[in-house]
Amino acid sequence: MGLSREALAGWLADDLGLSAADVEGTTRRIWTALYRHAHADISSIPGVRGEIRRRLAAAGRIDALSLDEIREAADGTKKLLFKTDEGAIVESVVIPGKERSTLCISSQIGCAMRCAFCLTGKMGLRGDLNTAEIIGQVIQARRTIDADPESRTPPLSNVVFMGMGEPLHNPDAVIPATRTLIDHEGLDLSARRVTVSTSGIVPAIDRLGQESPVQLAVSLNATTDEVRDWLMPINRKYPIAALLGAIRRYPLRQRARVLVEYVLLAGVNDGAGDVERLAALVRDLPVKINLIAFNPHPGSELSRPSPTHVLHFRDELRARGVAAGIRATRGDETMAACGQLGRPPGAEQAGARRVRSLPIASLR
Ligand code: SF4
């Protein structure tokens, strides 16, 4: 599942020894079976000859992750817990809307960025997911939704890279995954409905903009470098001005905007001065601010502002001409809300793997 279409054709020719006449049609049938029909069994791909099926079954498999558990919250949000071959847990969250569902997926096991408000950050980085494991979360979530006998969850149309991990700390796996998700002969998701959310790795934002047409979301969360250095250590390497420069350069379709996420933390980044500075920072930028009231988790010393204060913060931004909204919190009871994926330090997480991405020290 992690292969591009060209790489899949190359694998069929070079590793499985298919003739040139068989490669094109077999590639197309496998691609359609995987992504259009979320087919699970490599030995029964429709339209593929028996001899080729046998060779496929001997050489590979479809799912890189095994779905271990589904936890459903009262609001219909489903947390999917997957296991890697090494036994590490990977988490995705299905968030049903009225007519469409959104899937929040993970890109790493844990995260190296250590944002002060995030439970995943407290795990540290245990490993990168590969492209097959990233796309596999989407395919298996789709199967889960399709298998719901009462169809209580609307079809999946949005994918957001907002689960465990910093997607742009693992760009070699994430960027090809975004391209497969929007492939017209495959899952065919709209590029406007696939969003990569980053804490602000500036060169990788530029690379994403050059290599994939998907949406960008940037987690800002502070209006001064002093506060952001403390909340998000990545700021010491790429401070606010550099991040805003990357937003300015990001290629956008007409009327599209970069989403700027701002987690409101009581007494830390939610004052009157923050409203003024935030409005000034994003003036003239094609952005929409998404305010998120902090989700408390065990062991956190940070707290959430009152709902009234969140509304006031939004209204003050709007009064200054800034497009701003509030993201509703979903799935609190299953720990499936923003910044709540993963396990705190000390909790068991098997199967740490070799990390292919940059060590955090090189980002500071
Ligand atoms: S907020 Fe995102 S980038 Fe920061 S520690 Fe959590 S998962 Fe990593």
Residues whose N, C-alpha, C, O or C-beta is under 5 A from the ligand:
A	BS01	SF4	C111 M113 R114 C115 C118 T120 G121 G163 M164 G165 E166 S199
